[in-house]
Amino acid sequence: MAMSVGSGGSGGGRGRRGRGGRAAMSEINVTPFVDVMLVLLIIFMVTAPMLAAGVPVDLPDSKAHPLDQEQDQITVSIDAQGALFLDDEQLAPGELTDRLAGLERGAKPPLVTLRADRVLDWGRVAAVMGELNAAGFKSISLVTNSSSAPQ
């Protein structure tokens, strides 16, 4: 039987390095990176719809199909107390028509979406629609929650 001759204590040529006994890994472990990215993706998917509207409005339910989002879009919101908002900015009473007249318009007027709280009187919503019409916006989209449950 032959015995390999090596320096004392090196383990007989097994390839150990230093005291730890393990060779350095030359590969990068990407599993934790992928896990973190998937968690972030899920978080952003859940929170993105909540960032769409800054004014908290309890919308009524509807079975209507959702419209596509457009770049040139004006959002008018009416909260439960009847306060009026243009995008995220609160307006004083009677200020809506003046603010809409000051908006830049191209060849095609921007899409107007009206978000109104479900507890509002229909007369208040109709009055805001009349102001929008007087400002030259003839096409107004009413925003609701999509509901697939039968009523």
ABEGO torsion letter per residue (X at the ends): XBBBBBBBGAGGGAGBBEAAGBBBBABBBAAAAAAAAAAAAAAAAAAAAAAABABBBBBBBBABBBBBBBABBBBBBBBAAGBBBBEABBBBBGAAAAAAAABBBBABBBBBBBBBBAABBAAAAAAAAAAAAAAGBABBBBBBBBBABBX
